[in-house]
Structure formats: C-alpha cells, structure tokens
Amino acid sequence: MFNRLEQLVKRYNELNEKLSDPKVIADNLLFQKLSKESSDLVEPVKTYRQYQSIQKHIHQNKELVAHEKDAEIQQMAKEELPELETNLKTLEEKLKILLLPKDPHDDKNVFLEIRAGTGGDEAALFASDLFRMYSKYAESLGWKIEIVDSSSTGIGGLKEIIVQVNGKMVYSDLKYESGIHRVQRVPETEQQGRVHTSAVTVAVLPEPDEVEVQIDEKDLRIDTYSAGGPGGQHVNKTQSAVRITHIPTNLVVTCQDDRSQHKNKARAMKVLKVRLYDKMLQEQQAVMAKTRKGMVGSGDRSEKIRTYNFPQNRLTDHRIGLTLYQLDKIMDGHLEEVIPPLRTHFQTEALKSDKG
C-alpha cells in the first residue's frame, strides 16, 4: 500500500510541474486532462501526508518516553501516544478506502426516475414527496435539476417522474438510492386512522458519454401523439408528445413534458441512451456477480431498501441496519445522515472483497 502511495505522491508532484508549463497551459484539452488527474489525487496525497506527520510525531514521542530526563515532558509524551496511535489507525483505514478502484461513473450526472408502485393514490403522493426530498437535497449541494418527463395524478401525486440531475459527483452520492422505497403512514382519505403501506421505485442511472452509447437511426421507431394530462390549452390539441421504441431491445421511452415536439424528442433520446447504457451495465454486473465472490451491491431494484414510517417519525435502511428517528427532517432534503453511512458501508464491503 505504501509503495503505491509513494508513487501517487510522485505522480502528483509531476502533474503540478506540468500544469505550470506554458506549453501545457496553451493546450486546453491536455490542461483539462492533467488538472482532472491532479484533482483526483489531492485527497489521497493530503491524507498520506497527514499519516506521515502523525507517524513522525509518534516516533518523536517514543524517543522522549525512552530518553527524556525531564519527567514532566516524558509523561506528556506518554499520554499523547494513545490518541496519536488511534488517529494513525483511522488514517490508515481511510487510505485503504481511497486506494480502492474508483467507480468510473462517480463523477457523472444522473437520470433519476421515481415511479409509484403498489398503493394507488397514496403511492403517487409519496412519489411526489420523494421527488421533493431529492430536489431539496440537490438544491443544498448546488446541483441543477431538469424535469425530462412526468405524469401526475391530478391530486398532487406523481405516477412517475424522470429528472436529469447535473452537478459535482452526483452519481457518487445518489447511486445507492436505487430500489424500492416503502412508506407506512395514514392516508388523508383514511377515516379510521389506519396505517397503509405503499411503495415507490427509484432508479438512478448514470449519464453515458457520447462514445459509450451509439444508436443507429434505423433501429428506432418514432411516434408522435397528443400530450395528455390535467389542464393546459395544448393538451390533446398538438402532436407534441413523442414515443421512441428501440426495436432491438424493445425499450420504449415517452416524453410529453414540453410543448415542443423537438424538445420532447431530444429529451426522449437522452433517456433512451441512459436506459440502454444502464441495460449494458446491468448485464456486465450480472456476469461479474457470477465470477467474483463477495460482489457488493446487486443493483437489483426489486429489493426493498428503505422504510419511511411516518407515525413513528422513523427511517430504516434495511441494507445497513440504519434507523433514524428524524423522518421529518430527512423528507425536507436532509440526507446527510443517510447517504454517508451507506457510502462507508459499501466501501468497507468492497475493501473486504478486495482483500478476499
């Protein structure tokens, strides 16, 4: 591990030298490429330097304990050692995680798809609540959300909504949100105060680069039709809605959220590319799961990952046994106590798998 860290430090120093070279600065593409590589190395290099500093401090304290004639200084050095050694161990574990192979999709934007499942109107209302939760979280991080397509129930609920989320390390933060989200609460229409259980499916799909998904026009069937939905003068009057069918895979994408047929087609093509890319990734993961022991995260969206219990103000993530009694805060977009523990858990599992 430490040989690899030394190589990273050496490479980091080389990159900083190159980035100050006028020839590199003049080459915009090269400068961007090297800047990205340098940026990726900042955290492991910084953490390793902290590790080295504490390691040096421990050595100095041990020397003082062994040879210092002043009893007070010797005692101070001795008392500092346990905390220093704990900090060193913490940094060593952090370095192991930082050296894990990086998920190539972590810094990508995503398409977030939320669909009402079992539970009728109550599921649709909860889908709307989840969309608001993710929107608030995105806003807190300075991410930009653009609605690609949506279908509402007319009572404030959402049958489904697809949004594009753009920002820094979006997939890294949201990738563990895919799965079935179960809600337990008393619906507003319930007269006897009984708790109902409903479900919503969430899918987080990384946006592919242009070169990663190529679509042949002859493989597409494109249909236009009148947009449907509550209200709006354009509804059922113009052929603005678009349906694209990818014939080889039978994937179907529809988009009717904009009045412009051209914009709906462009958005539908984006979603089709994302779903084709996701299909490719799912197939790759299925092959990997058969050949690699300890595969972390099946990506199976049929798995119930989380329960939102409103009467008890409780959120439970079933994958890591996390229970929080602050559901009201979480539904307002405060996911900072949910997402980091998930990331830590799956990184730890990956570390175990890597050792195996």
N, C-alpha and C positions, 0 to 999 in steps of 0.2 A: 504493500500500500504506500509506504513512504517513498519508495523509488519512483512510483507513479506521480506522487505529489511533487517531488523534486523536478520531474520532467514538466509538469504543469507550470510550475513557477518559472522554469527556464523559458518555456514557450510564451508565457505571459509577458516576460521581460522583452523577448524578441519582438512580440507584437507591438508593444509600446514604442519600441525603437522604430519599427517600420511605419507606424502611424504618424510619426513626426517627420518622416521622409517626404520632402516636397513632391517627388515623383509619385508616391503612393497617394498623397493628398489630391493630386491632379487627376488621378484615375478614380472616378466616383464609385464605380462598381467594386473595384478592388478595396477601396477605403471602407465601403459599407460592409463587405465580406469580413475584412480583418477586424473591424470595430465590433461586429456581432460575435466573432470568436473571442475577442478580448473581454467583452461584456459577460460571456458565459463562464469565463474563468475567474471573474472577480471574487465571487463568494468562496469557492474552494481555496483560492490563494490567500484571501484575507483570513479565513478560518485556520488554515495551516500556519500562518504567521502568528496567530493568537496562540495556537497549540505550542509552537516553538518557544514563544515568550514565557508561557507558563512552565514549560519543561525546564527552561533555563532558571526560572525563579525557584523551582523545586530543588534543582541541583545546588543552587546557592544556599538555600535554607538548610539542606542536609549538611553542607560544608560547615555552616555556622553551628549546627547542633553538635557536630563531631569535634570542632576545633576552637570555637569561640570561648574566650576566657571569661567574658562578661556574662554572668548567669542570667541577667535580665534579658539581654539580647538573645541569648541562646534559647530561653524559654519562649520568647515571642516568635522566634523562627520555628520552633517545635509546634506551637499552637496553630500556626498558619498552614502547616503541611496538610492536614486532612482536607481542608477546603480547597486547597490548590490541587490536590490529587483527584478530588471529586470533579472539579472543573475540567481537569485534563481528560478524565474518562468521558465526560459529556461531549467535549470537543472531538474526541476520537470517534465516538459513535456518530456524530454529525458528519465527520469527514467520510466515514464509510458510506453514509447515505448519499453524500454529494458526489461520490465516485461511482455510484450506480449508473448503468447506462441510461442516458436521458431519453425520455419518451419523445420521439421526433415530432409529435403533434402538440406538445405542451404550449408552445407559443402561438398556436393557430387560433383564429377566430372560430366561432361555432354557429351551428344552426340548432336552436333549442326548440324542440317540439313537445307540446303539452296536449294530452288528449284525455277527455273524460272517459272513464271506464264504467264499471258497474256502479249503479246508484242513481241513474237518471238525472233529474234536475240538480240534486244535491252534489253529484259528481261534477257536473258542469260548473256549479258555483265554486266548488273547491279548485277546479282547474283555473278559474279566474283569480282565485286567491293566491295560487302558486305563481301565476304569471306576475301578479303584483309583488309578491315576495322576491322573485328573481329580478324584477325591474328595479326595485328599491336597492337590492344588493349591488346590481350593476352600476346604478347611479352613485352609490357610495365609493365605488372604485374608479369612477370616471370613464366607465365603458359606455359605448353607444349601442342602443337597441333600435332595430328597424323591423317593423312588422312586415312579414312576407305574405302571410295569408292567415285568415281567421274565420271562424264560423261560430256565431253566437246563438244563444237560446232565446234572446229577447227579454229575459228576466235578470240580466246581469251575469249570466253564466257563459261559459265557453265550451262548445263541443270539441273544438281543437284550435290551437294557435301555433303558428310557426314564426319564429323571430330569428333574425341574424344578430349576433352579439359580437361587436368589434372592440378590441382593447388589448391590453398587455396581459399575456399568459392566461387567456380566457379558458382554453381547454384544460390547462393545468388545474384551475380552480373548480371547474364545473363537471369534469369527466366522471366523477363518482356519483353524480345525481341521476344517472340513467337507471330506470327501474320503476317498480310500482310503488306509488306513494298512497298509503291508506289513511283515511280520515274517519275519526269517530266523533260525532257531535249530534246535537239535537237540531234538526232542520227547523227553519222558521215556520214551515207549514205543519209541523208536528204538534197536535193539540194536547197529547198526553205526556209530553216531555220525555219520550223515549229516545235513547241514543241510537242513531243509524250509522252503519258502516258503509262507506263508499270508497272508490279507488280511482286514481288518476295515473296515467302512464306518462313518464318523462323520458325523452331521448335527447342525448347531447351528441351531436355529430360534428367532427372537425371539418372545417372547410378545406377542401383539397387545393393544392396548387394547380395551375393550368395544365402542367405537363403530366400530372398524376391521373387525370381522367380525360380521355378523349372520346367524344361521342360522334358517331357517323350520322349525318342527317337522314340517310336512307333507313336508319333503324328507328326513326321516330314517326309517330302518328300524332298530328296536332289538330285538335278540335277546338272550336270557339263556340260559346253559347252565352245566353243572357245571365248576368250575375243574379244571384238570389240572396235573400236576407232581409231583415227588417228595415223599412224606411229607405229614403234616398230616391231621388227622381230618376236616376239612371238604372235602378233595379228593374230587370225584366224588359228593358227597352233597347239596350245596346248590347252588341255581341262582344262585351269586354272581357268576359271570363275565358280562361284558357285551360285546356286539359291536354297534357302531353303524356303519351304512352311510349315507353321504351320497349319495343317489340321483343328483343332477345330475352329480356328478363321479366317482361310483363309488369314492370314498375309503372305506376300511374301517379302523376303529380297534377294537382289542380291549383289555380291561383285566380282569385277574383277580388282581391282587396283594393285594387286601384281601378279608377275609371278608364285608364288607358290600357287597351289590349296589348300594345307594345311593351309597356312596363310589366304587365302581368306575365307575358311570355318570357321576358328576361328573368324575372324572379323565379318562375317555374323551372326554367333551365338550370338556374343556380341550385335549387332544391334537388332536382334530378341528379345533378353531378354529385352533390353531397351524399345522396342515398346510394348511388352506385359505388361511391368511394367507401361508404360505410359497409355495404354488402361485401366488397372486396376485403376490407379489414376483418369483418366477422368470419369470413371463410379462412383467412390466414390464421386467425386466433384459434379456430376450430382445429386446424392442422397442428398448430403449436401445442395445444392442450393435450393432444394425443401423444405427442412425442416428448414433452417436457414435464417432469414431475413438479408438483408444487406450483402449478400455474396460478398466479394471483389475479383474481377478478375474472369471472367468466364472461362478463359483459352481457349476460342473459337478462333481457328486460322483462322476462316473465317472473323474475324474482321480486318478492315483496321486500323492499329495502328499508322502509321507514313507516312509522305510525305517528299520526298527529292526533292526540287525544285532547279535545277542547275542554270537556268538563273538568279534567284534572290539570289543564294547562301544561300538558306533558308531550314532549317529543322523544321518540325512541328510534334510534338507528339500529336495526337488528343485525347488521353485519359486524359491528364492533361492540355491541352491548352498551352503547352510549344512551343515557337517559338524562334529559334536561327538563326542569320544571319552569320554563320561561318561554312557552309556546307563543304567547302574545308578542313578545319581543322578536322572536325568530320570524314570525309571519310578517313583521314590519321590515324585514330585509336584513336583520342582524344574524347573518350566517357565520360570523367569525368564530363562534364556539362550536360549530358543526363541521365545517369544511377542513380546518387544520387537523383535528384529530383523525379524520378519515385519511388525509394525506399521510400522516405519520404512521398510521396502522398499515396501510398498503405498502409504504416504503419499507417498513420493518419486515413485512412478509416477503417482499422482494429480496431483501437482504438475506433472509433465512434461505430462500430459494437459491440465491446466488452462491451461498456457502455450500448448499447441498449439491 
